[in-house]
Amino acid sequence: MVTRIYTDPVYAKHEMPRGHPESALRMGAVDAALKSLPAGLAEQHTAAPISFEAIARAHPSAYIERLDALVPETGMIALDPDTHAGPHSLIAARTASGSLAEAIDAVMDQEATNAFIASRPPGHHAERTRAMGFCLINHVAIGARHAIAVHGVERVAIIDFDVHHGNGTQDIFWDDPSVLYVSTHQSPHYPGTGAASETGAGNILNLPLSAGTDGARYRPIFKDHVVSAVDAFAPDLLILSAGFDAHRDDPLGDIRLTEDDFVWITQEMMDCADRSCGGRLVSLLEGGYDLAALGRCVAAHVTTLASANS
């Protein structure tokens, strides 16, 4: 089998204000990094936008209909101070979720070993009924519910190593014991959620990190808590909210990880997937706002995922 990469030109069309950190330049950096990888390392794919019905597994239909009605035919609207939408924004978000769903299909049907979705806008801040933090819809939540509904998966683990807490993912799965949500994130930091005391139905594990945490401090925390939690949960599918804004060069955070640390995280998650679910792992891009660091981290992440095929 092979590692799949899902990309699409529509991601660069998602409109944000000039100078916004979540800009189309991010896709340029990611695309350049993916093109630099050795030929044949991974297969590139595109996918159709996900249906409104599939989104409704994670977000109420009324929210999606309202969001669709708000998207302008021209120009741009602000959904909150950080989150904007233009004519291509919702189709880009739906394509990201559609790519994740197709990647899950491929992994579950043993057509791919694992997969990475290189997309924007990100999704983990999107709550059930609220767009925020650059996010319109919650891709990993939609993907997890797709796996449960379509493939009969009983347990999904979502591991979020973005520098920001995935408040939206936590909100959607707060009382759903079929999904384990684990987040490492800087605290205090945006969006202000993610305290260790926030545990949902016992399926939420938050690991707040102080500013300045580097790889030497991060790795034992991840090994002792994240890996142990995933092993104990024994998921049928592992989904990564792959935020690379915990990199030491990122302007939106103060965690001090390097590319080597992200390689280590990726390998640890692949090992967990091997132990629990036959290696079934899919990863979706969340944050990462220093363009050079983002490109290097994506290349390292995909190269590590592809090492499962050798």
N, C-alpha and C positions, 0 to 999 in steps of 0.2 A: 504493500500500500504506500501512499504518499501523503505528504503534508499539503494542504490546500491553503492558498491565500485568496481572499476575496477583496477585490477593489472595484471601483466604479468611477467614471468621470463626474458623475452627478455630485459627489462629495465636495468637489472644488467649487461647485455652483451655489452651495449653501451660503446665504448672505449674512454677514455680520458687519458692524460698523467699522470704518477705517481705524486701524490701530488696535483693534480688539485682539487679545491673545489667541482666541480660538478662531483663527483665520484660515483661508484657503492655502496659505503658505505652509501650513502643517502638512497638507496632503502632498504638496510639492516635495517636502523633505522626506516624507514616508515613501513616496513613489520612487524618488532617487535612490533611497536606501535599498528598496526591494530590487530595483534594476541592477544594483551593484552585486547582488548575490550570485553565486556560481550558477551557470545554466543547469537546469534540471534539478535544482535543490528542492523546489516546490512547484506545484501546479497553480497557475493563476485562473481564477473563475470570477464570473459576475453572477448576480442573482436578481430576481424580480422583486419589486417592492412587496412587503408583506401586506396581507389583506387587513381591512379594518376589523374583520371578525377575529383574526388571530391576535391583533393588538388588544381586543376586548377581553382576552384572557387575563391581562394584567392591568388594564385601565378601563374604567367604565365607558360604555359606548357614548354617553353624553359628553364626556371629556374629549374624546376623539372628534366627535362631530363639531364641538365648539372650537377646537383647535383648527380643524380643517376650514371652518367658516372664517376664522381670523386671518388665515394666511392671505396676504394681499396678492393681487395680480401684478402689481408693480410696486416698487419701493420696498419699504421695510417697516415692521412694527416691533415695538418693545413689549415682550411678554412679562419681563421684570427688568430691573436695572442692568442685569448681566446677560439676559437671554433675548435674542431677537429672531425674527423669522421674515423671510422674503419668499418670492414665488417658488423657489426651488427647495426650501428648507424642509418641508414635511415629506416631500418625495425622497430627499436625501436620507432623512431619518428612517422612513419606511424601508428604504433599500438596505440600510445598515441592519435593521431587524430582520429583513428578508434574507440577507446574507448569512446572518447567524443561524436562522432556522434551517437554511439549506445546508450549512456546515454541520449542524447537528444531525440532519438526515444522513449526510454522507458518512459521518463517524459512526452513527448507530447502525447503518446498513453495511458497514465495513468496506466502504468505498474510499475512505481516507483514514489515515492513522490519527491525525489531529488537524487543526485548522486555525488560522488567524484571520480576523476581519479587520482590515485597515480602512477605517471609516470615520466620518464625522457627520453630524454633531455627535458628541458623546451622549451617554444616557443615564448614568447611575444616580444623578441628582433628581431625575424626573419622578415625582411621587405619583400616587394613583390618580390624582386630579389636579396636578400642578406642574407646570413647566418651570424649571429654575436651573441656575448654575450651568448655563450653556446648553441644557438638555431639554428635549421636547417629549420624547417617549423613552421608556426604559428598556433598552435592547436586551440586557441579560435576563430581566424578569420575563419579557415576552418569550425569550428563548427557552427558559426553564419551563414555563407553562406549556410551550409547544412540545417539548420533549415528553412531558407528563401526558399531555392529551393525545399526541399522535403516536408515540412509541411505547406508551405504557410504563414509562420510567417511574419508579417509586420514590427515589431519593436523588436530589440534585444538590451538589455543593457549589456555591458561588464564592470565589475567593477574590477579594478586591484589594489590590496593593497600590491604588492611587493615593496621592498625598492627602486628598480630601475624602472625608467620610461619604459613603454612598447612602445618603439619607433616603433617597427614593427607593432603592432596593430594599433597605430595611423596612420602610413604610409598607411596601407591597407584601412582604413576606413575614410581617410582624407576628402573625398568629398561624403560620403555615408550617407545621413540623415536617412536611415533606421536603423542605428546602432549608439547607444550612447556609447561612450568610456569615462570612468571616471578613473582617476589615482591619487592615493596619493603616493608620492615618495619623497625620500630625494633629495634636490637640494642645491648647486651644487653637482653632483654625476654622475657616469656612467649611461647612455651613453651621457649625456650632452644635452638631449632634455627634453621636458616637461614643458616649461615655461607656465605661466598662459595665455600668449598672443597667444598661439598655440590653436586655436579653430576650425580649419577645416571649415566645412560648418555649424558651430554652434552646431555640434554634438560631439565636443571634449571638455572635462572639465579636465584641469590639476590643481592639488592642490599641488604645491611644498611645502615641509616641511624642515625646518632647522634641521641640525644635533642636536641631543639631545632631539628632540620632544618625550615626553612621553605620556602615555595614557590619563592623565588629560588634556593635550593640544590637543591631537589627536581627542578624541571623539567628542568635540563640532564642530570641523571642519568637521568631517565625517557626523555628524548629520545634520548640517546646510547646507552643500553643496552637499555631495554625496546622502544622503537619499532624500533631496529635489529634486535633479535633476532626480533621478530615478522615484520618484512619479510623477513629472511633465511629464516625457517622457511616462509613463505608458506602459512599454514593455510587449510583449507577452511571453518573455522568458528572464531569467536573467542568465548570465554566469559569474562566478568568476575566475579571474586569481589570484589564491591563493598562493601568495608568503609569506613565513614565515620568510624571511630574514630581516623584520622590527623588529624582536625580539631583545631585548636588549643584548642577548648573541651572536648574529650573527657576524662573523668576517668580513663580506663584507658590513656592513652598520653601521650607527650611530643613528638610530631611536630606541627608548627605550620602545617598546611595550612588553607586557607579554602575557602568555597564556590567562589570563582573558580578555585582550583586544581583542584577536582574537575570543574568544567566543562571546563577545559583538558585534563585527563586523559581525560575522556569523548570529547572531540572528537578527540584524538590517536588513541584506539582506534578510533573510527569511521572515521577516515582510513585507518588500517591495514587495517581490514576492507574498505573500498572498494578498496584497492590489491590485496588478496590474494584476497578471496572474495565479491565482489559485495555487500559491505556486511553479510554475515551475522554478526550479533552478538547475543548474549543476555547479560543481566546479572542477577546474583542478589545480594540483600542479605546481607552477612555482619555485621560489627560496626557500632558506632555507638551510644554510650550517653549522650551529652548530648542530651536529647530535643529541645530547640530546634534545636541544630545538625543533628541527624539529620534533622529535618523539612525544614530549609532545603536540606540537601545532596541529599536524595531528590528534592525538587521541581526543583532545578537539574539534577540528573542526567537525570531523565525529560524535562524540557524540552529539554535538549541532544539526547537520543536522538530526540525527536520532530522536531527541526529537519531530520532527513534526509528527512522527508516533504513539505517545503515546496518 
